[in-house]
């Protein structure tokens, strides 16, 4: 019976350590998800050529719009930036497996009726110049690049749903070249239209639950070593140690600290 037990745990050891890189080490990858929420450290601003010298740094919504007024094409566009200081400093661009910008739509005034029969495409571009939301206007916009951009179209029947935009390539470039945030806009030569718009909650919206979020997933390589394998037969403690150190862990979600929820005091 004892020999049978020895053989069982020997097979278990061989199975668990099948991915060894040497006789006494184990290597693997674990994916970590970090959710950046648009809090007081995030920046957002809405600008328009209708009021070229005015900053919309307190706007509860961001997005983009285009319309005609007396033959003149008017536009709105927005800038959004998250604080990357919450992220581990050792993340490299190659570790990032995916990144998604999460936006919650808002319907403003006649935009519902005007957009009902169309699904305008908008763009998310990488900003390459530092900016402050209180100083950013249509006349003083930070520079951006058109090479790093994502085109998004929201079908009219899904206009009320939260949208997820794949910004993986843009975020990788941010980690490589610097984080100056995103620009949300229509293409540079907007087609003549009575009115088109895509509006979303901003980082200044009073409802914190619908503010923008940025989800970054990245892989972490890990390697654990033993100076000496546990002697057979394995004890319960040995088995627990092996499983804890060598079985691939589940992805971990890390979020910025929030204020503790206070439990109402009953009368």
Long-range contacts (C-beta under 8 A, 24 or more apart in sequence): 2-233, 5-233, 6-232, 6-233, 9-232, 9-233, 9-234, 9-239, 10-232, 12-234, 12-239, 13-229, 13-232, 13-234, 13-242, 16-242, 16-243, 16-246, 16-247, 17-246, 21-223, 24-225, 24-226, 24-227, 24-228, 24-229, 25-223, 25-224, 25-225, 25-226, 26-223, 26-224, 26-225, 26-245, 26-246, 27-221, 27-222, 27-223, 28-221, 28-222, 28-223, 28-248, 29-219, 29-220, 29-221, 29-222, 29-248, 30-219, 30-220, 30-222, 30-248, 30-249, 30-251, 30-252, 31-97, 31-217, 31-218, 31-219, 31-220, 31-251, 32-217, 32-218, 32-219, 32-220, 32-251, 32-252, 32-254, 33-215, 33-216, 33-217, 33-251, 33-252, 33-253, 33-254, 34-86, 34-87, 34-215, 34-216, 34-217, 34-218, 34-253, 34-254, 34-255, 35-213, 35-214, 35-215, 35-253, 35-254, 35-255, 36-82, 36-83, 36-84, 36-86, 36-87, 36-213, 36-214, 36-215, 36-216, 36-256, 37-208, 37-211, 37-213, 37-255, 37-256, 38-80, 38-82, 38-202, 38-203, 38-211, 38-212, 38-213, 39-203, 39-208, 39-211, 39-256, 41-82, 41-83, 41-85, 42-80, 42-81, 42-82, 42-83, 42-203, 42-211, 42-212, 43-79, 43-80, 43-81, 43-131, 43-132, 43-133, 43-181, 43-203, 44-78, 44-79, 44-80, 44-81, 44-133, 44-202, 44-203, 44-204, 44-212, 45-78, 45-79, 45-133, 45-136, 46-76, 46-77, 46-78, 46-202, 47-76, 47-77, 47-78, 47-79, 47-136, 47-137, 47-138, 47-141, 48-74, 48-75, 48-76, 48-77, 48-138, 49-74, 49-75, 49-138, 50-74, 50-76, 51-138, 52-137, 52-138, 52-139, 53-137, 53-138, 53-139, 54-137, 54-138, 55-133, 55-134, 55-135, 55-136, 55-137, 57-133, 57-134, 57-136, 57-204, 58-204, 59-202, 59-204, 60-201, 60-202, 60-204, 60-205, 60-206, 61-106, 61-108, 61-199, 61-200, 61-201, 61-202, 61-205, 62-184, 62-199, 62-200, 62-201, 62-202, 62-203, 62-212, 63-106, 63-122, 63-184, 63-197, 63-198, 63-199, 63-200, 64-122, 64-184, 64-185, 64-186, 64-197, 64-198, 65-111, 65-195, 65-196, 65-197, 65-198, 65-199, 66-186, 66-190, 66-193, 66-195, 66-196, 66-197, 67-193, 67-194, 67-195, 67-196, 68-192, 68-193, 68-194, 68-195, 73-190, 73-192, 75-185, 75-186, 75-190, 76-197, 77-183, 77-184, 77-185, 77-186, 78-183, 78-184, 78-185, 78-202, 79-127, 79-131, 79-133, 79-136, 79-141, 79-142, 79-181, 79-182, 79-183, 79-184, 80-181, 80-182, 80-183, 80-184, 80-202, 80-203, 80-212, 81-127, 81-131, 81-179, 81-180, 81-181, 81-182, 82-179, 82-181, 82-212, 82-214, 84-174, 84-179, 86-256, 87-216, 91-175, 91-218, 92-175, 93-172, 93-173, 93-175, 93-176, 94-172, 95-218, 95-219, 95-220, 96-168, 96-171, 96-172, 96-175, 96-216, 96-217, 96-218, 97-168, 97-217, 97-218, 97-219, 98-166, 98-168, 98-216, 98-217, 99-166, 99-167, 99-168, 99-170, 99-171, 99-172, 99-214, 99-215, 99-216, 99-217, 100-164, 100-165, 100-166, 100-167, 100-168, 100-214, 100-215, 101-164, 101-165, 101-167, 101-182, 101-212, 101-213, 101-214, 102-162, 102-163, 102-164, 102-165, 102-212, 102-213, 102-214, 102-215, 103-162, 103-163, 103-165, 103-200, 103-201, 103-212, 104-162, 104-200, 104-201, 104-210, 104-211, 104-212, 105-154, 105-159, 105-160, 105-161, 105-162, 105-163, 105-198, 105-199, 105-200, 106-199, 106-200, 106-201, 107-159, 107-160, 107-199, 108-197, 108-199, 110-195, 111-195, 111-197, 111-199, 112-159, 114-194, 114-195, 114-196, 114-197, 115-156, 115-159, 115-195, 115-196, 115-197, 116-156, 117-156, 118-156, 118-193, 118-196, 119-153, 119-154, 119-155, 119-156, 120-153, 120-186, 120-193, 120-196, 120-197, 120-198, 121-151, 121-152, 121-153, 121-186, 121-187, 122-151, 122-152, 122-153, 122-184, 122-185, 122-186, 122-198, 123-149, 123-150, 123-151, 123-152, 123-183, 123-184, 123-185, 123-186, 123-187, 124-149, 124-150, 124-152, 124-165, 124-167, 124-170, 124-182, 124-183, 124-184, 125-149, 125-170, 125-182, 125-183, 125-185, 126-170, 126-173, 126-174, 126-180, 126-182, 126-183, 127-180, 127-181, 127-182, 127-183, 128-177, 128-178, 128-180, 129-180, 130-180, 131-180, 131-181, 142-180, 142-183, 144-183, 148-173, 154-198, 167-214, 171-214, 171-216, 217-251
